[in-house]
Amino acid sequence: MHVLFYTKPGCPLCDEAEQMMELIQEDYPLTWATVNIEEDDAKHEQYVFMIPVVEKDDEVLCSGVISYIDLAMLFESEV
């Protein structure tokens, strides 16, 4: 599964979410493109209070405090 990962510099929740995404890669085929919301005015306005955000096909899959379980459930729901 390939997703977009919306973040911004200096965001501790974003750093933790990215660590969870790296961990989930050991068990599931997850890849992502990182998008800095500070470089896109529309995405900044949309996600400034939600980051980190994991999005696929314009649908927010999870946001805020993102755990390993949250990410694993994304794969379970695809089966």
N, CA, C and O atoms as a Tinker XYZ file with bonds, in Angstrom:
   316  protein
     1  N      0.852000   -1.167000    0.000000    73     2
     2  CA     0.000000    0.000000    0.000000    64     1     3
     3  C      0.899000    1.231000    0.000000    63     2     4     5
     4  O      1.838000    1.328000    0.790000    81     3
     5  N      0.604000    2.160000   -0.886000    73     3     6
     6  CA     1.338000    3.419000   -0.927000    64     5     7
     7  C      0.411000    4.530000   -0.443000    63     6     8     9
     8  O     -0.726000    4.646000   -0.901000    81     7
     9  N      0.905000    5.342000    0.485000    73     7    10
    10  CA     0.106000    6.414000    1.072000    64     9    11
    11  C      0.886000    7.725000    1.040000    63    10    12    13
    12  O      2.092000    7.749000    0.793000    81    11
    13  N      0.172000    8.799000    1.295000    73    11    14
    14  CA     0.800000   10.097000    1.514000    64    13    15
    15  C      0.849000   10.334000    3.012000    63    14    16    17
    16  O     -0.108000   10.042000    3.728000    81    15
    17  N      1.952000   10.857000    3.474000    73    15    18
    18  CA     2.162000   11.127000    4.893000    64    17    19
    19  C      2.373000   12.629000    5.054000    63    18    20    21
    20  O      3.421000   13.163000    4.692000    81    19
    21  N      1.357000   13.306000    5.605000    73    19    22
    22  CA     1.414000   14.751000    5.796000    64    21    23
    23  C      2.005000   15.051000    7.159000    63    22    24    25
    24  O      1.587000   14.495000    8.175000    81    23
    25  N      2.983000   15.940000    7.161000    73    23    26
    26  CA     3.753000   16.247000    8.351000    64    25    27
    27  C      4.255000   17.675000    8.274000    63    26    28    29
    28  O      3.967000   18.387000    7.312000    81    27
    29  N      4.997000   18.093000    9.273000    73    27    30
    30  CA     5.723000   19.357000    9.221000    64    29    31
    31  C      6.937000   19.239000   10.136000    63    30    32    33
    32  O      6.938000   18.426000   11.061000    81    31
    33  N      7.956000   20.031000    9.888000    73    31    34
    34  CA     9.154000   19.977000   10.726000    64    33    35
    35  C      8.841000   20.319000   12.174000    63    34    36    37
    36  O      8.003000   21.173000   12.460000    81    35
    37  N      9.531000   19.635000   13.081000    73    35    38
    38  CA     9.384000   19.922000   14.507000    64    37    39
    39  C      8.116000   19.378000   15.133000    63    38    40    41
    40  O      7.701000   19.839000   16.197000    81    39
    41  N      7.498000   18.408000   14.489000    73    39    42
    42  CA     6.249000   17.825000   14.993000    64    41    43
    43  C      6.555000   16.476000   15.662000    63    42    44    45
    44  O      6.810000   15.495000   14.964000    81    43
    45  N      6.535000   16.411000   17.004000    73    43    46
    46  CA     6.845000   15.159000   17.690000    64    45    47
    47  C      5.875000   14.020000   17.344000    63    46    48    49
    48  O      6.297000   12.871000   17.215000    81    47
    49  N      4.586000   14.331000   17.193000    73    47    50
    50  CA     3.631000   13.282000   16.817000    64    49    51
    51  C      3.954000   12.724000   15.436000    63    50    52    53
    52  O      3.794000   11.530000   15.183000    81    51
    53  N      4.408000   13.595000   14.555000    73    51    54
    54  CA     4.776000   13.165000   13.201000    64    53    55
    55  C      5.985000   12.230000   13.251000    63    54    56    57
    56  O      6.026000   11.213000   12.559000    81    55
    57  N      6.958000   12.584000   14.071000    73    55    58
    58  CA     8.148000   11.736000   14.210000    64    57    59
    59  C      7.766000   10.356000   14.740000    63    58    60    61
    60  O      8.265000    9.339000   14.258000    81    59
    61  N      6.879000   10.326000   15.733000    73    59    62
    62  CA     6.430000    9.040000   16.290000    64    61    63
    63  C      5.648000    8.229000   15.255000    63    62    64    65
    64  O      5.821000    7.015000   15.154000    81    63
    65  N      4.794000    8.901000   14.491000    73    63    66
    66  CA     4.010000    8.204000   13.466000    64    65    67
    67  C      4.926000    7.614000   12.406000    63    66    68    69
    68  O      4.704000    6.494000   11.946000    81    67
    69  N      5.947000    8.355000   12.018000    73    67    70
    70  CA     6.878000    7.833000   11.013000    64    69    71
    71  C      7.635000    6.623000   11.557000    63    70    72    73
    72  O      7.911000    5.683000   10.811000    81    71
    73  N      7.970000    6.635000   12.833000    73    71    74
    74  CA     8.611000    5.457000   13.435000    64    73    75
    75  C      7.675000    4.249000   13.386000    63    74    76    77
    76  O      8.115000    3.132000   13.111000    81    75
    77  N      6.392000    4.468000   13.651000    73    75    78
    78  CA     5.415000    3.370000   13.573000    64    77    79
    79  C      5.293000    2.859000   12.142000    63    78    80    81
    80  O      5.151000    1.656000   11.921000    81    79
    81  N      5.349000    3.765000   11.172000    73    79    82
    82  CA     5.275000    3.357000    9.771000    64    81    83
    83  C      6.498000    2.523000    9.384000    63    82    84    85
    84  O      6.386000    1.554000    8.633000    81    83
    85  N      7.656000    2.908000    9.900000    73    83    86
    86  CA     8.869000    2.126000    9.639000    64    85    87
    87  C      8.762000    0.737000   10.271000    63    86    88    89
    88  O      9.203000   -0.250000    9.682000    81    87
    89  N      8.183000    0.661000   11.460000    73    87    90
    90  CA     7.989000   -0.639000   12.120000    64    89    91
    91  C      7.000000   -1.514000   11.351000    63    90    92    93
    92  O      7.215000   -2.716000   11.198000    81    91
    93  N      5.925000   -0.911000   10.872000    73    91    94
    94  CA     4.894000   -1.690000   10.184000    64    93    95
    95  C      5.433000   -2.276000    8.882000    63    94    96    97
    96  O      4.954000   -3.307000    8.410000    81    95
    97  N      6.439000   -1.607000    8.304000    73    95    98
    98  CA     7.047000   -2.112000    7.063000    64    97    99
    99  C      7.680000   -3.486000    7.253000    63    98   100   101
   100  O      7.862000   -4.222000    6.283000    81    99
   101  N      8.015000   -3.834000    8.477000    73    99   102
   102  CA     8.596000   -5.145000    8.729000    64   101   103
   103  C      7.571000   -6.259000    8.537000    63   102   104   105
   104  O      7.941000   -7.405000    8.279000    81   103
   105  N      6.278000   -5.931000    8.660000    73   103   106
   106  CA     5.218000   -6.926000    8.573000    64   105   107
   107  C      4.276000   -6.731000    7.388000    63   106   108   109
   108  O      3.614000   -7.678000    6.965000    81   107
   109  N      4.210000   -5.520000    6.851000    73   107   110
   110  CA     3.273000   -5.199000    5.774000    64   109   111
   111  C      3.968000   -4.375000    4.697000    63   110   112   113
   112  O      4.935000   -3.670000    4.986000    81   111
   113  N      3.487000   -4.457000    3.459000    73   111   114
   114  CA     4.111000   -3.708000    2.360000    64   113   115
   115  C      3.637000   -2.250000    2.312000    63   114   116   117
   116  O      2.814000   -1.895000    1.469000    81   115
   117  N      4.147000   -1.420000    3.199000    73   115   118
   118  CA     3.764000   -0.016000    3.256000    64   117   119
   119  C      4.883000    0.856000    2.703000    63   118   120   121
   120  O      6.044000    0.719000    3.087000    81   119
   121  N      4.515000    1.746000    1.802000    73   119   122
   122  CA     5.432000    2.782000    1.335000    64   121   123
   123  C      4.695000    4.109000    1.430000    63   122   124   125
   124  O      3.466000    4.151000    1.465000    81   123
   125  N      5.463000    5.192000    1.471000    73   123   126
   126  CA     4.818000    6.489000    1.569000    64   125   127
   127  C      5.669000    7.584000    0.959000    63   126   128   129
   128  O      6.885000    7.460000    0.813000    81   127
   129  N      4.987000    8.653000    0.612000    73   127   130
   130  CA     5.628000    9.894000    0.187000    64   129   131
   131  C      5.320000   10.916000    1.275000    63   130   132   133
   132  O      4.167000   11.078000    1.677000    81   131
   133  N      6.345000   11.596000    1.743000    73   131   134
   134  CA     6.181000   12.584000    2.798000    64   133   135
   135  C      5.874000   13.942000    2.183000    63   134   136   137
   136  O      6.545000   14.388000    1.253000    81   135
   137  N      4.845000   14.588000    2.724000    73   135   138
   138  CA     4.447000   15.914000    2.251000    64   137   139
   139  C      4.505000   16.878000    3.430000    63   138   140   141
   140  O      3.816000   16.693000    4.433000    81   139
   141  N      5.330000   17.900000    3.297000    73   139   142
   142  CA     5.448000   18.942000    4.316000    64   141   143
   143  C      4.312000   19.935000    4.082000    63   142   144   145
   144  O      4.298000   20.633000    3.068000    81   143
   145  N      3.371000   20.002000    5.005000    73   143   146
   146  CA     2.207000   20.875000    4.811000    64   145   147
   147  C      2.584000   22.355000    4.790000    63   146   148   149
   148  O      1.810000   23.184000    4.311000    81   147
   149  N      3.761000   22.692000    5.301000    73   147   150
   150  CA     4.192000   24.086000    5.299000    64   149   151
   151  C      4.610000   24.548000    3.902000    63   150   152   153
   152  O      4.803000   25.743000    3.678000    81   151
   153  N      4.748000   23.615000    2.968000    73   151   154
   154  CA     5.123000   23.952000    1.602000    64   153   155
   155  C      3.925000   23.969000    0.663000    63   154   156   157
   156  O      4.083000   24.204000   -0.535000    81   155
   157  N      2.733000   23.726000    1.189000    73   155   158
   158  CA     1.519000   23.685000    0.371000    64   157   159
   159  C      0.404000   24.378000    1.151000    63   158   160   161
   160  O     -0.119000   23.831000    2.123000    81   159
   161  N      0.046000   25.585000    0.716000    73   159   162
   162  CA    -0.944000   26.377000    1.467000    64   161   163
   163  C     -2.270000   25.654000    1.639000    63   162   164   165
   164  O     -2.864000   25.705000    2.716000    81   163
   165  N     -2.744000   24.980000    0.596000    73   163   166
   166  CA    -4.036000   24.279000    0.687000    64   165   167
   167  C     -3.966000   23.139000    1.698000    63   166   168   169
   168  O     -4.864000   22.984000    2.526000    81   167
   169  N     -2.900000   22.341000    1.633000    73   167   170
   170  CA    -2.759000   21.220000    2.576000    64   169   171
   171  C     -2.510000   21.737000    3.990000    63   170   172   173
   172  O     -2.960000   21.124000    4.958000    81   171
   173  N     -1.810000   22.844000    4.120000    73   171   174
   174  CA    -1.592000   23.426000    5.445000    64   173   175
   175  C     -2.931000   23.805000    6.066000    63   174   176   177
   176  O     -3.198000   23.485000    7.225000    81   175
   177  N     -3.761000   24.482000    5.299000    73   175   178
   178  CA    -5.077000   24.875000    5.804000    64   177   179
   179  C     -5.933000   23.655000    6.134000    63   178   180   181
   180  O     -6.663000   23.649000    7.126000    81   179
   181  N     -5.838000   22.635000    5.303000    73   179   182
   182  CA    -6.657000   21.432000    5.485000    64   181   183
   183  C     -6.221000   20.605000    6.695000    63   182   184   185
   184  O     -7.063000   20.091000    7.431000    81   183
   185  N     -4.911000   20.475000    6.902000    73   183   186
   186  CA    -4.408000   19.512000    7.888000    64   185   187
   187  C     -3.675000   20.111000    9.089000    63   186   188   189
   188  O     -3.165000   19.362000    9.922000    81   187
   189  N     -3.610000   21.428000    9.201000    73   187   190
   190  CA    -2.793000   22.036000   10.247000    64   189   191
   191  C     -3.129000   21.537000   11.654000    63   190   192   193
   192  O     -2.237000   21.433000   12.496000    81   191
   193  N     -4.389000   21.229000   11.919000    73   191   194
   194  CA    -4.773000   20.761000   13.254000    64   193   195
   195  C     -4.913000   19.243000   13.329000    63   194   196   197
   196  O     -5.324000   18.712000   14.361000    81   195
   197  N     -4.575000   18.539000   12.247000    73   195   198
   198  CA    -4.758000   17.088000   12.210000    64   197   199
   199  C     -3.450000   16.309000   12.156000    63   198   200   201
   200  O     -3.439000   15.112000   12.443000    81   199
   201  N     -2.347000   16.962000   11.792000    73   199   202
   202  CA    -1.128000   16.206000   11.520000    64   201   203
   203  C     -0.648000   15.442000   12.736000    63   202   204   205
   204  O     -0.869000   15.857000   13.874000    81   203
   205  N      0.005000   14.332000   12.489000    73   203   206
   206  CA     0.280000   13.722000   11.197000    64   205   207
   207  C     -0.984000   13.120000   10.580000    63   206   208   209
   208  O     -1.931000   12.761000   11.280000    81   207
   209  N     -0.969000   13.021000    9.253000    73   207   210
   210  CA    -2.098000   12.463000    8.527000    64   209   211
   211  C     -1.578000   11.431000    7.535000    63   210   212   213
   212  O     -0.622000   11.687000    6.803000    81   211
   213  N     -2.211000   10.273000    7.516000    73   211   214
   214  CA    -1.943000    9.246000    6.509000    64   213   215
   215  C     -3.157000    9.235000    5.590000    63   214   216   217
   216  O     -4.291000    9.049000    6.032000    81   215
   217  N     -2.893000    9.439000    4.299000    73   215   218
   218  CA    -3.975000    9.577000    3.326000    64   217   219
   219  C     -3.712000    8.669000    2.126000    63   218   220   221
   220  O     -2.572000    8.496000    1.694000    81   219
   221  N     -4.783000    8.102000    1.604000    73   219   222
   222  CA    -4.688000    7.296000    0.383000    64   221   223
   223  C     -5.897000    7.618000   -0.480000    63   222   224   225
   224  O     -7.032000    7.602000   -0.004000    81   223
   225  N     -5.649000    7.908000   -1.743000    73   223   226
   226  CA    -6.730000    8.215000   -2.686000    64   225   227
   227  C     -7.655000    9.303000   -2.149000    63   226   228   229
   228  O     -8.878000    9.174000   -2.210000    81   227
   229  N     -7.063000   10.375000   -1.622000    73   227   230
   230  CA    -7.804000   11.520000   -1.075000    64   229   231
   231  C     -8.681000   11.184000    0.119000    63   230   232   233
   232  O     -9.594000   11.943000    0.442000    81   231
   233  N     -8.426000   10.078000    0.773000    73   231   234
   234  CA    -9.171000    9.686000    1.970000    64   233   235
   235  C     -8.211000    9.615000    3.156000    63   234   236   237
   236  O     -7.180000    8.946000    3.087000    81   235
   237  N     -8.550000   10.302000    4.235000    73   235   238
   238  CA    -7.737000   10.249000    5.453000    64   237   239
   239  C     -7.941000    8.886000    6.094000    63   238   240   241
   240  O     -9.059000    8.526000    6.464000    81   239
   241  N     -6.861000    8.131000    6.223000    73   239   242
   242  CA    -6.934000    6.802000    6.836000    64   241   243
   243  C     -6.736000    6.877000    8.339000    63   242   244   245
   244  O     -7.384000    6.143000    9.085000    81   243
   245  N     -5.848000    7.758000    8.796000    73   243   246
   246  CA    -5.654000    7.985000   10.221000    64   245   247
   247  C     -4.908000    9.300000   10.400000    63   246   248   249
   248  O     -4.213000    9.771000    9.500000    81   247
   249  N     -5.071000    9.877000   11.585000    73   247   250
   250  CA    -4.414000   11.152000   11.873000    64   249   251
   251  C     -4.220000   11.295000   13.377000    63   250   252   253
   252  O     -4.767000   10.533000   14.174000    81   251
   253  N     -3.420000   12.300000   13.737000    73   251   254
   254  CA    -3.158000   12.541000   15.153000    64   253   255
   255  C     -2.193000   11.522000   15.726000    63   254   256   257
   256  O     -1.142000   11.272000   15.136000    81   255
   257  N     -2.520000   10.944000   16.834000    73   255   258
   258  CA    -1.683000    9.914000   17.446000    64   257   259
   259  C     -1.908000    8.622000   16.651000    63   258   260   261
   260  O     -2.988000    8.033000   16.695000    81   259
   261  N     -0.875000    8.196000   15.928000    73   259   262
   262  CA    -0.975000    7.031000   15.052000    64   261   263
   263  C     -0.139000    5.903000   15.641000    63   262   264   265
   264  O      1.071000    6.044000   15.817000    81   263
   265  N     -0.787000    4.791000   15.943000    73   263   266
   266  CA    -0.091000    3.658000   16.558000    64   265   267
   267  C      0.154000    2.550000   15.532000    63   266   268   269
   268  O     -0.369000    2.579000   14.418000    81   267
   269  N      0.945000    1.598000   15.933000    73   267   270
   270  CA     1.190000    0.415000   15.109000    64   269   271
   271  C     -0.138000   -0.283000   14.806000    63   270   272   273
   272  O     -0.376000   -0.708000   13.675000    81   271
   273  N     -0.988000   -0.398000   15.802000    73   271   274
   274  CA    -2.293000   -1.054000   15.641000    64   273   275
   275  C     -3.152000   -0.318000   14.617000    63   274   276   277
   276  O     -3.804000   -0.952000   13.788000    81   275
   277  N     -3.159000    1.016000   14.667000    73   275   278
   278  CA    -3.914000    1.797000   13.687000    64   277   279
   279  C     -3.468000    1.454000   12.271000    63   278   280   281
   280  O     -4.294000    1.255000   11.380000    81   279
   281  N     -2.166000    1.387000   12.075000    73   279   282
   282  CA    -1.635000    1.089000   10.748000    64   281   283
   283  C     -1.914000   -0.357000   10.342000    63   282   284   285
   284  O     -2.262000   -0.618000    9.191000    81   283
   285  N     -1.766000   -1.285000   11.262000    73   283   286
   286  CA    -2.036000   -2.692000   10.958000    64   285   287
   287  C     -3.501000   -2.895000   10.564000    63   286   288   289
   288  O     -3.807000   -3.702000    9.687000    81   287
   289  N     -4.391000   -2.166000   11.208000    73   287   290
   290  CA    -5.817000   -2.292000   10.897000    64   289   291
   291  C     -6.114000   -1.842000    9.462000    63   290   292   293
   292  O     -7.073000   -2.322000    8.857000    81   291
   293  N     -5.320000   -0.942000    8.917000    73   291   294
   294  CA    -5.497000   -0.515000    7.532000    64   293   295
   295  C     -5.302000   -1.699000    6.592000    63   294   296   297
   296  O     -6.031000   -1.848000    5.611000    81   295
   297  N     -4.330000   -2.527000    6.891000    73   295   298
   298  CA    -4.067000   -3.696000    6.046000    64   297   299
   299  C     -5.104000   -4.772000    6.257000    63   298   300   301
   300  O     -5.492000   -5.455000    5.309000    81   299
   301  N     -5.554000   -4.933000    7.475000    73   299   302
   302  CA    -6.578000   -5.936000    7.774000    64   301   303
   303  C     -7.888000   -5.587000    7.064000    63   302   304   305
   304  O     -8.612000   -6.478000    6.617000    81   303
   305  N     -8.193000   -4.280000    6.961000    73   303   306
   306  CA    -9.446000   -3.873000    6.332000    64   305   307
   307  C     -9.389000   -4.031000    4.823000    63   306   308   309
   308  O    -10.433000   -4.024000    4.171000    81   307
   309  N     -8.197000   -4.175000    4.244000    73   307   310
   310  CA    -8.071000   -4.369000    2.794000    64   309   311
   311  C     -8.304000   -5.815000    2.380000    63   310   312   313
   312  O     -8.536000   -6.085000    1.201000    81   311
   313  N     -8.248000   -6.733000    3.308000    73   311   314
   314  CA    -8.362000   -8.158000    2.973000    64   313   315
   315  C     -9.807000   -8.507000    2.659000    63   314   316
   316  O    -10.112000   -9.660000    2.353000    81   315
